[in-house]
């Protein structure tokens, strides 16, 4: 475990000194600090490992120097982790909860109601922060004017109740993972860790839990739905598993597995929380009811975040046709759900050259007469795309290495640039990107990479 990460997690954390005078003599060791602050709690070796990992995570989770997509991923993971837990360890308090509050509360203070409790909001993070700042269990010395204001009347939407069956399976896996947690401690720094078994709260925790119901955070928790108690399943006799054959169902690697379509940007705005991002409303030909879509001006659209702010003028993003990747796994970027990707070309880096994202960047243009939703494909690589690409199979990562522009400024695919396709029986020539209307192009860049 990197000592610098732990030190940074506790660096300048005056909240601990102000709230817990007894912690001053405990030094900076996370386990000793937690024991000094919460003497009634007992920490296993797994708990101590988790405390250290959460302290490192707290230092990075809302860092302004981190990539926005990485920050969104970490916040989403934390929100999921807290969806079935009162504290980071499950039910035990620790110094990691205080550190996470100190780092996140100033950030969440600036969030809109939509970011906090919207359909894609971080409900459980908000509930956790409100619990830490108000619960007698923590007794934080935070002035009323400095507390995170949580108003239950401003809850925008309520998340769906936890799927009890899926939750049981998850806990089962976590218990198995916890058994080997001592050997896995070197994994360090991950946002989510192998969680320890939920333990029974001692008398102090139980008494505190009654008081904490009075906080506004618990009103939000009640609004978003509490986990209902579930009965233990009766163990069934294990049936012998059928012998697995070598996997043969996977489709061969091909750019045809990527769902490329003509997209029509109806509007684009700057992301309210990220200087490098645009948020575009794009019609991609989806039928009503498609996952990750909404309606705008009578059209079914996807919301798409793209790191093009500062590289392409905002006015050039309005009412225009583009090529969109429509079957990547949706991601949340600074609180906004992004359900596709816009293809753009940029100069290819020389060996050893650092990518500084300085441009120039040019959007890939489909033919002028192409309609939103029209299939885009590479000549000679036609086929049916997957419904959603499995990130573990890395179809996009592998194939994207071959996305390029030709000397004639056409968008194309060079299979010889893809390591996994070098032994393919396919023709080795560069395949141009097209729709039924014609070729897709870029304004000026030749020999560029497309992503």
Protein Blocks (a to p, Z undefined) as FASTA:
>chain_A
ZZklmmmmmgoplklmmmmmmlmmnojafklmmmmmmmmbccdfklmmmmmmmmmmmmmm
mgckbcfklmmmmmmmmmmmmmmcfblnopaccfklmmmmmmmmmmmmmpcfklmmmmkl
cfklmmmmmmmmmmmklopacdfklpccddfklpfbdcddddfklmmmmmmmmmmmmmmm
mmmmmngoiabdcddddddddfklmmmmmmmmmpmklmmmmmnopadddddddddddddd
ddddddfkbccddfklpccdddddfbdcddfkbfkbccddddehiaehiahiaceehiac
ddddddfehjacfklmgopaddddfkbccddeehiacfbdcddddddddehiacehnopa
ddddddfklcehiacddehiaccddfbdcfklommmmmmmmgccdfkopacddfklpmkl
mmpcbdfbdcddddfkbccddfklghiacZZ
